[in-house]
């Protein structure tokens, strides 16, 4: 079964730790809700709708906010790790002029030029993380690293010759979910416009689970955390007790985990397994790609797992109350952050994919049954 396949092989630094963090640079912890913000100014910028400052997080480590166009997340946090002959980036941002200029300016604040970048470690292939990597390589000669599971998806997602096939696969999936034909046609291509924010770049290095990156002055190690994407990577630094978490674990929101044509068969199982894995790492501070840095990784992982357990229970109830509802119909009856009729079309597609991921998880555990067709219909097991 897909969810049992892999995250869990990385064993370094395991064992939960009482996270009484002593933060560098003279910043004290500030308790806010379920996790503690590592930097209150960064958290305040997130809550206030602005960009945080370029920040020296620790000696040799910088956080650079890079803006995201037309997106409620507003920015991706690119991390610059100093090495003897330059810097190594964790993620890069979207391929827009504004994003590139912000990255160049942020590196300048840290005392570096874009030509000083030696590598870009990409957590996953979504445009806000991978999009600028190719452009950075063009001007600096940096190598790009990516997990092979995501590298295999690049052509289908970003190559002009293959994108029509991906759109058709998405349309067929939406029809099996019970989406009306005209709506399915509209939603299937909803993400095509995002390709303009990506410079297609084949990675120079494939990074596997547990790989040590060999960066001078850093003992950075890859942790494979599939779910949000099949090849999502976190990067752990055991000596400094840091985790660069990408989108896998964020301070407030939960990442999208959905079934779609490029997903693993059971992405939610993969994601929950990976959450349990990182929740057991000995980590003092989490450096995510969005929102703000935080402490209490284990508690946050437990909270997100509990959130998905609540969602699974809600979906079981909706299936039990219906007469073989399709996935789309189930999604319309779930609790979302706003009424279903006010959710934009492209976000309804995401909601449908997330609902399907939970249904697949329940199916693999024998808690619901699928009757294939167009649409597939879902029933309580037994």
Residue pairs with C-beta under 8 A, 6 or more apart in sequence:
1 266
1 269
1 364
2 264
2 265
2 266
2 267
2 269
2 270
2 364
3 266
3 268
3 269
3 270
3 272
3 273
3 361
3 364
4 269
4 273
5 270
6 209
6 224
6 226
6 270
7 209
7 223
7 224
7 225
7 226
7 270
7 273
7 274
7 277
8 273
8 277
9 209
9 210
9 224
10 209
10 210
10 221
10 222
10 223
10 224
10 236
10 277
12 210
12 221
12 236
12 238
13 236
13 238
13 241
13 281
13 282
13 283
14 280
14 281
14 282
15 280
15 282
16 279
16 280
16 282
16 298
17 241
17 282
17 283
17 284
17 298
19 283
19 284
19 295
19 296
19 297
19 298
21 29
21 36
21 38
21 284
21 285
21 295
23 29
23 38
23 39
23 285
24 57
24 58
24 59
25 56
25 57
25 58
27 38
27 39
27 40
29 36
29 37
29 38
29 295
30 36
30 37
30 40
30 43
32 43
33 252
34 296
34 299
34 300
34 303
35 251
35 294
35 295
35 296
35 299
35 300
36 294
36 295
36 296
37 43
37 251
37 292
37 293
37 294
38 285
38 292
38 293
38 294
38 295
39 52
39 55
39 292
39 293
41 52
41 53
42 52
42 53
42 55
42 63
42 292
42 293
43 251
43 291
43 292
45 51
45 52
45 53
45 292
46 52
46 291
46 292
49 74
51 65
51 67
51 74
51 75
52 63
52 65
52 75
52 77
52 292
53 65
54 62
54 63
54 64
54 65
54 105
54 106
54 109
54 110
55 62
55 63
56 62
56 110
57 63
57 79
57 287
57 293
58 240
60 81
60 82
60 217
61 79
61 80
61 81
61 82
62 79
62 80
62 82
62 87
62 106
62 109
62 110
63 77
63 78
63 79
63 287
63 293
64 77
64 78
64 79
64 80
64 102
64 103
64 106
64 107
64 109
64 110
65 75
65 76
65 77
65 78
65 102
65 106
66 75
66 76
66 77
66 78
66 92
66 93
66 94
66 99
66 102
66 103
66 106
66 132
67 74
67 75
67 93
67 94
67 96
67 98
67 99
67 102
68 74
68 75
68 76
68 93
68 94
68 99
68 128
69 94
69 96
69 98
69 99
69 197
71 128
73 128
73 290
75 290
76 91
76 93
76 94
76 128
76 129
76 289
76 290
77 91
77 287
77 288
77 289
77 290
78 89
78 90
78 91
78 92
78 93
78 103
78 106
79 89
79 90
79 91
79 244
79 287
80 87
80 88
80 89
80 106
80 107
80 110
80 112
81 87
81 88
81 89
81 90
81 215
81 218
81 220
82 110
82 217
83 118
83 215
83 216
83 217
83 218
84 216
84 217
85 116
85 118
86 112
86 116
86 117
86 118
87 107
87 110
87 112
87 116
87 117
87 118
88 117
88 118
88 119
88 120
88 121
88 215
88 218
89 117
89 119
89 120
89 121
89 136
89 142
90 121
90 123
90 235
90 244
90 246
90 287
91 120
91 121
91 122
91 123
91 128
91 129
91 130
91 246
91 289
92 103
92 120
92 122
92 129
92 130
92 131
92 132
92 133
92 136
93 99
93 100
93 102
93 103
93 128
93 129
93 131
93 132
94 127
94 128
94 131
94 132
94 197
94 198
95 127
95 131
95 132
95 134
95 135
95 196
95 197
95 198
95 199
96 197
99 131
99 132
100 132
100 135
103 114
103 132
103 136
104 113
104 114
107 113
107 114
107 116
107 117
114 136
114 139
114 140
115 139
115 140
116 140
117 136
117 140
117 142
118 140
118 142
118 143
119 142
119 143
119 144
119 145
119 215
120 133
120 136
120 137
120 142
120 143
120 144
120 145
121 145
121 207
121 213
121 220
121 233
121 235
122 129
122 130
122 133
122 144
122 145
122 146
122 150
122 203
122 233
123 129
123 232
123 233
123 234
123 235
123 244
123 246
123 247
123 248
123 289
124 130
124 147
124 150
124 228
124 229
124 231
124 232
124 233
124 246
124 247
125 146
125 150
125 151
125 153
125 154
125 157
125 229
125 231
126 229
126 247
127 194
127 195
127 197
127 198
128 197
128 289
129 246
129 247
129 289
130 146
130 198
130 201
131 197
131 198
131 199
132 199
133 144
133 199
133 201
134 144
134 198
134 199
134 200
134 201
135 199
136 142
137 143
137 144
137 201
137 204
138 199
143 204
143 205
144 201
144 203
144 204
144 205
145 203
145 204
145 205
145 206
145 207
145 213
146 203
146 205
146 206
146 207
146 231
146 233
147 206
147 207
147 208
147 209
147 222
147 224
147 230
147 231
147 232
147 233
148 206
148 208
148 231
149 226
149 229
149 230
149 231
150 229
150 230
150 231
150 232
151 202
151 203
151 206
151 231
152 231
153 229
153 230
153 231
153 262
154 200
154 202
155 162
156 162
156 163
156 165
156 166
156 261
156 262
157 163
157 166
157 195
157 262
158 195
158 198
158 200
159 200
163 192
163 195
166 261
166 262
167 188
167 189
167 192
168 188
169 261
170 187
170 188
170 189
170 260
170 261
171 184
171 185
171 188
173 259
173 260
173 261
174 183
174 184
174 187
174 188
174 328
174 349
174 352
175 181
175 184
175 374
175 375
176 327
176 373
176 374
176 375
176 376
177 326
177 327
177 328
177 352
177 356
177 375
177 376
178 325
178 326
178 327
178 328
178 329
178 375
178 376
179 187
179 328
179 352
183 345
186 345
187 345
187 346
187 348
187 349
190 345
190 346
190 349
191 346
207 213
207 222
207 233
208 222
208 224
209 222
209 223
209 224
210 221
210 222
210 223
210 224
211 221
211 222
212 219
212 220
212 221
212 222
213 220
213 221
213 222
213 235
218 237
219 237
219 238
219 239
220 235
220 236
220 237
221 235
221 236
221 237
221 238
222 233
222 234
222 235
223 233
223 234
223 235
223 236
223 243
223 277
223 278
223 281
224 231
224 232
224 233
224 274
225 232
225 233
225 234
225 246
225 248
225 271
225 274
225 275
225 277
225 278
226 232
226 264
226 267
226 270
226 271
226 274
227 248
227 255
227 257
227 267
227 268
227 270
227 271
227 272
227 274
227 275
228 246
228 247
228 248
228 255
228 256
228 257
228 271
230 262
230 263
230 264
230 267
230 270
232 246
232 247
232 248
232 274
233 246
234 243
234 244
234 245
234 246
234 248
234 249
234 278
235 243
235 244
236 242
236 243
236 244
236 281
236 283
237 243
237 244
238 282
240 284
241 282
241 283
241 284
241 285
242 283
242 284
242 285
242 286
242 287
243 249
243 278
243 281
243 283
243 285
243 286
243 287
243 297
244 287
245 278
245 286
245 287
245 288
245 289
246 288
246 289
247 255
247 288
247 289
247 290
248 255
248 271
248 274
248 275
248 278
249 275
249 278
249 286
249 288
249 297
249 300
249 301
249 304
250 288
250 289
250 290
250 291
251 286
251 288
251 291
251 292
251 293
251 294
251 300
252 291
253 290
253 291
254 304
254 307
254 308
255 271
256 350
256 353
256 354
257 267
257 268
257 271
257 354
257 357
258 267
258 350
258 353
258 354
258 356
258 357
259 267
259 353
259 356
259 357
259 360
260 353
263 353
263 357
264 270
265 360
266 357
266 360
266 361
266 364
267 357
268 308
268 357
268 358
268 360
268 361
269 361
269 364
272 305
272 308
275 301
275 304
275 305
276 301
276 305
278 297
278 301
279 297
279 298
279 300
279 301
279 302
280 298
281 297
283 297
284 295
285 293
285 294
285 295
286 293
286 294
286 295
286 297
286 300
287 293
288 294
294 300
308 358
311 334
311 358
312 358
312 361
312 362
314 334
314 335
315 330
315 334
315 355
315 358
315 359
315 362
315 368
316 362
316 367
316 368
316 380
318 325
318 330
318 333
318 334
319 325
319 330
319 359
319 368
319 378
319 379
319 380
320 380
322 329
322 330
322 378
324 371
324 377
324 378
324 379
325 333
325 377
325 378
326 375
326 376
326 377
326 378
327 352
327 355
327 356
327 359
327 375
327 376
327 378
328 352
328 375
330 355
330 359
330 378
331 340
331 348
331 351
331 352
331 354
331 355
332 340
334 351
334 355
336 343
336 351
340 348
343 351
359 368
359 370
359 378
362 368
363 369
363 370
366 381
367 380
367 381
368 378
368 379
368 380
368 381
369 378
369 379
369 380
369 381
370 376
370 377
370 378
370 379
371 377
371 378
371 379
